[in-house]
Every structure is written in C-alpha cells, then in structure tokens.
Amino acid sequence: MNWGDIGSLVQQYTGAGTATAPSETVHEDYAKVASAAPQSVVANGLSEAFRSDQTPAFGSMIASLFSHSNGDQKSGMLNQLLAAAGGSPVSTDQAQNMSPDQVQQIAETAKQKDPSIIDTASSFYAQHPTLVKALGGAAAMIAIRSMAGSMNR
C-alpha cells in the first residue's frame, strides 16, 4: 500500500462521522498508514498525539515507548532527552538500566527546558512505527487523523 492508496482507510478517521473512541483495528490501521506515509508526515502525526489533551502527558507516553524499546532505541531516545534537559549522554548499557519512571521525569524536564523535544521525539519514533502500539488507541487515532489531514493538503 502506498501513500496515495490509503484514502479509504483514513476516511474512517476523518470527517463529521468520526468516532471519538478508537476502533479495534486502530493499531493495525496506524501501521498501514505509517508504512505508506512519508516519514515527516508520520512524525507530525506523532507530534499531534504527544501534544493532545486526549492522551497522557508527554513524559508518560515517552516512558511507555521507552519500556517497549530495544537497547539502541532506548539509548537513542534517552540521549536526545538528556541533551534537551542539559544532562550528560549515557551508554546503551546505562540506558537499559533506567526505569520508565526515571525516563518520564527526564522527558518532562526536557520538555520544560526545550519544548521542541516533542518534535525530536516524534521524528525519532516515526522511524520505529511498531512501537506506537505502546501509546494506546487514542494516540494512534490522533496520529492517523493528523496524517490524513496532511494527505489532504
């Protein structure tokens, strides 16, 4: 499926008849849309989900993604958060030993010091779309809606 062929899929997430609760297939649909969309569009969709008042706080969402990440993904994201928060970089081994609660606190500090960390995290996780399942259905639905809006621009 390519970006031009997903119109019918995203239609169920846009328009006046859009449900407010995620469908049972929202994660599957997100995976299809994310695999067809340009990475910048996926990142914008994730950014919308991270900023939404319909999803948990940014730090909580990052902690969830972190706990489902592999070692390289953990150190990659953690080092970006630490750079934004003014901390020192960590090794992959050190990142593996961080708890989700610690990552949540670092993410919230990073967001306070540098709000653009949301866009940085969105770009990072746009490269790892299978992890988005960890965010839950509401976040996936918001991301799809945003990506659909980009498709119509």
PyMOL commands that set and color helices and strands:
alter all, ss='L'
color gray80, all
select helices_A, chain A and resi 3-5+7-11+26-36+39-51+58-67+71-85+92-96+100-113+117-126+129-135+137-151
alter helices_A, ss='H'
color red, helices_A
deselect
rebuild
show_as cartoon
